[in-house]
Amino acid sequence: MKVVIIGGTAAGPKTAARLRRLMQNAEITIVEQGDMISFGACGMPFYLGRLIPQFDSLYSTSYGVARDSQFFQSRKDVRVMTGCRAVTINRDQKRVQIVNQINQEYSELEYDYLVLTTGAEAVIPPIKGIDLPGVFKLHKPQDVQRIQEYLNAGGVKSVAIIGAGVIGMEVADALAARRMKVTVCEAGQQVLPKLVDADMARLIERQMKQRKIELYLNCRAEAFNAGSDGKVTSISTGSGELDAEAVVVAAGVRPRVELARAAGLTIADSGAIKVDAYLQTSDPCIFAAGDCASQVNQISGREVYIPLASTANKQGRVVANNIAGLKTEFSAVTGTTVLQSFDLNIGRTGLGEQEAIMQGYEVISAIVAGHDAPHYYPLHATVTIKLIADRNSGKLLGTQVCGAGEAIKRLDVLGTAMKFGACLKDIANLDMGYAPPFAEAMDIAIHAANTLENKRAGLAHGLSPLAVEQMKKEIPLCFLDIREADEIQAKPLQEQNVLVIPAAELRRRYNEIPEDMPVIVFCGLGIRSYDATCFLHSVGLDNAAYLEGGLSGW
Amino acid sequence: MKVVIIGGTAAGPKTAARLRRLMQNAEITIVEQGDMISFGACGMPFYLGRLIPQFDSLYSTSYGVARDSQFFQSRKDVRVMTGCRAVTINRDQKRVQIVNQINQEYSELEYDYLVLTTGAEAVIPPIKGIDLPGVFKLHKPQDVQRIQEYLNAGGVKSVAIIGAGVIGMEVADALAARRMKVTVCEAGQQVLPKLVDADMARLIERQMKQRKIELYLNCRAEAFNAGSDGKVTSISTGSGELDAEAVVVAAGVRPRVELARAAGLTIADSGAIKVDAYLQTSDPCIFAAGDCASQVNQISGREVYIPLASTANKQGRVVANNIAGLKTEFSAVTGTTVLQSFDLNIGRTGLGEQEAIMQGYEVISAIVAGHDAPHYYPLHATVTIKLIADRNSGKLLGTQVCGAGEAIKRLDVLGTAMKFGACLKDIANLDMGYAPPFAEAMDIAIHAANTLENKRAGLAHGLSPLAVEQMKKEIPLCFLDIREADEIQAKPLQEQNVLVIPAAELRRRYNEIPEDMPVIVFCGLGIRSYDATCFLHSVGLDNAAYLEGGLSGW
């Protein structure tokens, strides 16, 4: 059997490796346009940040051998043609035309099965000066090498990132760690607009401010301007002219589908190649996987495009299984996406709040802050979790996390529960491992689910920071601070109309609270204030609500 | 409504706090035998190890206020009676007789609902000299204070731990971190006998050896011997006399059920108080929760006793809900138990391999080693996962983890999947968050499930280290080392009959491999050797199997 794989980054090599294990006699060929295969592209920002010192390690195995053509040939009996581009697919004759980009020689490869793992390409916005020296994209191995060289050679002290998506945020963090002055321009009204909701984005924006990152939201780059040496020196934007001795454009990616489209394969509404549950395209002899293939969102049932290396690897395996006759489905995705930026662990799975509303759900959500380990354990840190659920069924629809603490573990646990269709009350029963180095006895993930379930049942009266901010603009509010004196002294509440009644005195002093306006109860994490609000409602103060996440999210 | 709660450590205070939020007018009383409530008992080993410097922090809130009687009274309107022991329950009259242990005064408390959270007590084995100065148990707050005082005062340089269960291992680690000479005596044939299987225990025992811990297995303490000052100086054991200037006996716990038994409540086969799904005892007005209550194992359906603070907290919430009329079930448990010891993160959920076999399952298992993050990311570390599944259905029955890497996240994800009845192929589809700080593109948890599914399908031919050790005793084996030359030089394989063929040469040199004996293929983690074994089978070497976990587990 002849199998040709077009694209050698993640899904392609994975397909080849798995297929070789399943079919020792198949003829397997990988055609790769670039000169490297099986490259750890997700490591590029960390290489820029010098956390990964050796570029080579991004394409080596853990035992130090380069994953090059020779590697695949000798160990996997897989032929790799680097520097070769697939030009056309002749589906009738099952042949792919290839051009060698060095000598421009054309050739043809026969296939029984063709696997398209053509990946994605960086979106290059049509900005004046985009080709200036010092303006870079970050997508291919060569890109990161060029940026590194430019930064190392030139005494570059200020850099601007265009786009506050995942890659933009990782690069901003990496370069700030090198003590460069970092400016981030984002056309949307928040950082990570495709990843987290506005309320969670605020936590990240606050952290960037503390780290002296210049963040411009609602800001479009209009032109890159050169100095006398022809290199970029500034950016013209709607927010004025910004200095930048180097620019990284991180404006997102789109699937590479030209080859598939020209061959008449169906393209999904998401813009990527349409595949069925077996990852077969509209031609059953052609599979597609990785960043060029469309997925189905498990929660919405819609076609989506969420390019992820994790998905690519899982899909490569599924494609190999199906070629080898082990009929295997690739399931719908929840699209779990994570990053570390400015010491925050950030992630999302499932639907965002607006997305869920647009899907027709009656949505209920809560923001919960807590610790990843007991406060008495020295290494504990804060995690904030936003849960989004269906008000009617209690079914979990989406989770977002952010914090210096071990947030991604909670995201993975909640995402796993969601994969199995969990309702909030199912999460209350999860057996998560507890010992002081790892969690609180009631893990923050379980606490978050309990909180939202309480809210759904009308037992918890919480408001998100954004909701309180909105109310504040419209009507007078009483801010009831129930923290301890030393906490207030360390971080006083900067609001008008603050009433201080320590939690220990609330049960005898509640009659000091005004009844004629909404009362927002404040504490550190939103736990004491939830408790207090239950009491306040029992004495008729139905106007009271607690600030979700407490001061940690305000 | 009058609610009396007997026991104030974890489940009791949780019941009280939740119940107060649900029923502001209930009369809630906690009766606690000791003088502290809501004590973070799980932090005790870390206090001994000086990782937690302040004893006070174990009973304080995160905002620095002691969780004492005054705290519960003023903030939760919960009455706490410390130093009081419940003597008898009069179920007909719904009264509990209480004795104040200081003045020996008796009194009675009426209840509408009684909640038994009487906890567990340390098992004290009947060893001669158990009461000697310097011989301690570690169960109550006073215990840890006494040990700390003894160690600090006396220039104690060597300490022995009796029992290599979770607490014993945590204490051994804590005291070794203080640079004491630590001896561990375990009556069973492995460390953590109730937690992990023998093959996983080996990994921990190896680490203890590297840390110069004197570990005696199959070793019973027969007597504690005193020196001239009357303090313990040595232990007589079947393995000889062992020096010890202090001893911590960590021989396990048993549920405190005397009060319940005397009141005629049903005791489960597990030895703990029998409760239904609503945590009601055989008397519907009496609930039991936490370390005194029996649970049902989700996988086996059997009554079990797995005392955990995480369970206690969840149960306290369920009891409060049921008292308040919010009918809530506490589900069957998978018993997830975790600890950190000697820099290894160790845990288990579900059934062990022998336990699963005894339940009548046709069991298949695999041991998989890998990294928690990409090898090029500087903070990656190893995680070893053992999965136990039903051979017929592929249903996951149990998971064990061990490693310096982030093993507990994987345990929690796999445990969550198991809670929802996952089969191995469901785990292949999990959307776990991937970015270099957090995971490999194919997370080790997913890789483990894929490996066992391969084994189940006859595609992977792996043997556990224990199986290979056993075979080695019975028949001659060929050990085929396919690692790189530098790897072999750094850590050569110390076996007879080693054949070295690097992976890159295997496809042309396989005819050097003997056909007349089993071939065990070795590599670093068991990944390359799995790949190689697929090839060897394809050329007729059906005698070949790879060592699961590779050298990392040998």
Interface residues (C-beta under 8 A of the other chain):
Chain A: A10 K14 A17 R20 R21 L22 Q24 N25 G40 C42 G43 F46 L51 I52 Q54 S57 L58 S60 T61 S62 Y63 G64 V65 F71 S74 R75 K76 D77 E170 L308 A309 S310 T311 A312 N313 K314 R317 L326 T328 F330 S331 V333 T334 G335 T336 T337 V338 L339 Q340 N345 G347 T349 H371 P374 H375 Y376 Y377 P378 E406 I408 K409 L411 D412 V413 G415 T416 A417 K419 F420 A422 K425 D426 A428 N429 L430 D431 M432 G433 Y434 A435 P436 P437 F438 A439 A441 M442 D443 I446 N450 A457 L459 R483 E484 D486 E487 A503 A504 E505 L506 R507 G524 L525 R528 Y530 D531 C534 F535 S538 V539
Chain B: A10 K14 A17 R20 R21 L22 Q24 N25 G40 C42 G43 F46 L51 I52 Q54 S57 L58 S60 T61 S62 Y63 G64 V65 F71 S74 R75 K76 D77 E170 L308 A309 S310 T311 A312 N313 K314 R317 L326 T328 F330 S331 V333 T334 G335 T336 T337 V338 L339 Q340 N345 G347 T349 H371 P374 H375 Y376 Y377 P378 E406 I408 K409 L411 D412 V413 G415 T416 A417 K419 F420 A422 K425 D426 A428 N429 L430 D431 M432 G433 Y434 A435 P436 P437 F438 A439 A441 M442 D443 I446 N450 A457 L459 R483 E484 D486 E487 A503 A504 E505 L506 R507 G524 L525 R528 Y530 D531 C534 F535 S538 V539
